Amino acid sequence: MTDFKLLIDGNLVDGDFSMDVINPATAEIFTKAARASTAQADDAIAAAKAAGQGWAAKSFQERRDKIIVLADSIASRADEFARIITSEQGKPLTEAMGELAWTDGYLRHYATLELPDRIIQDDDAAYIEVKHKPLGVVVGIIAWNFPLLMACWKIGPALLAGNTIVLKPAPTTPATALFLGEICKDIFPAGVINVIADDNDLGPHLTSHPDVAKVSFTGSAPTGKKIMASGADTLKRITLELGGNDPAIILNDVDVQETAQAIFNNAFLNCGQVCLAIKRAYVHDDIYDAMCHELVTLAEAAIVDDGIKPGTQIGPIQNKVQFEKVKRFVETAREDGKIIAGGEVMERGGYFMRPTIVRDVTDGHEIVDQEQFGPILPVIRFSDIDDVVNRANASESGLGGSVWSKDIDKAAEIAARIESGQVWVNQHIAIGPHIPMAGFKESGLGVEQSVEGLAEYTQVQVVNIAR
Ligand code: NAD
């Protein structure tokens, strides 16, 4: 018996296995969650397949209404969700409530989207119409940094477009997704949505299954590559939202104090565990020392504690594997640059590290070239715009990037030269349900969000009638 059960074919069921869910603030067990066997994964796919025709036959409006009921139901359980998110993911309760607000906004926006049939020719020769048909069974696989938001990023558009879904959360944050499944049980017909949890073992089975039409994945680039390979045999449709190593280029005309605060917020949100967080700050030589000084002041003032405590600004790193990875980054940063804030593990239970600022480090070192996905920010000096644009682009990643300046036109011109899916001026992590989200290079494949993202959950069909 576990506190959080799988949702398969409209039933909440125990897993063939169970697993402990660790609270990263204490490194102790927070709860027990059901864990699916391969046979249960097959049951979930079979249920999704069986429910497919009925769900696809519903009108867009009927499906849209259900998405709104889902948003209402999540909102009515917001406090419970927030506590589960904080307890298993680690982020402060205020950020967990922020994740709920984001989720609400995304779901309600999806419910306004449409993919109407389009007549592209209607004359003496032919009548030609373009339709968007559902694909069938979608598998949604997500990372552990936004367990509710990312689940709904998959469920919302997949179901609205007329597909059915099997959702699989990350093994360290199953409770939020399984609780979501519990809520979905009373909203959607049996089999339309299935939620199963694993111990990092079911991914290859799900992504190669012949009855799965599409995989929508959010996670790391190495896993994304494996998914592409495993879907190749059956030519699955694949959307990949992968890692980033976002540069922020800060010109010498900014208000240093104000910009430092914005850079800090966008680097350390969710303890730096955001695909679109600032992971490299390129600061102009003229203001380099002043910017480092401000960032240190902010890092030293940040309240790092258990996210459940009121007033906490930064919680723990989400899991032990990531904690060890971040500790290794800090060690290399100590050799390749100068740590001017943080850099030390907090001696208490849980996976805590204070926000860490590294200066006098440059490209070609691990801490700059690789995605840290933790509370570390390297601050890199530059003096020439062309040079810094080249350095920003010398990365396998291309998710986001920003330019900071009082001269908006100049900043926009520089931003447009950054090779990433989203470029910002005087802001970062500015995303929304109406904004297409995509990655250049190894940051992804395809688009999520907006009507472009919705279209990726469909197959284009042309109906061509001779006249
Ligand atoms: P990960 O790739 O290790 O795991 C992500 C998910 O993939 C988990 O559910 C995991 O169980 C599953 N998985 C593992 N091996 C698999 C396989 N062979 N086949 C199918 N599924 C498999 O990533 P993570 O460590 O959980 O997440 C961190 C990464 O995710 C970072 O790189 C981050 O930037 C990225 N991310 C990207 C976005 C985005 O929208 N672009 C958002 C959040 C996180």
Residues whose N, C-alpha, C, O or C-beta is under 5 A from the ligand:
A	BS01	NAD	I141 I142 A143 W144 K168 P169 A170 P171 N200 G203 P204 T207 T218 G219 S220 A221 T223 K226 E241 L242 G243 G244 C275 S443
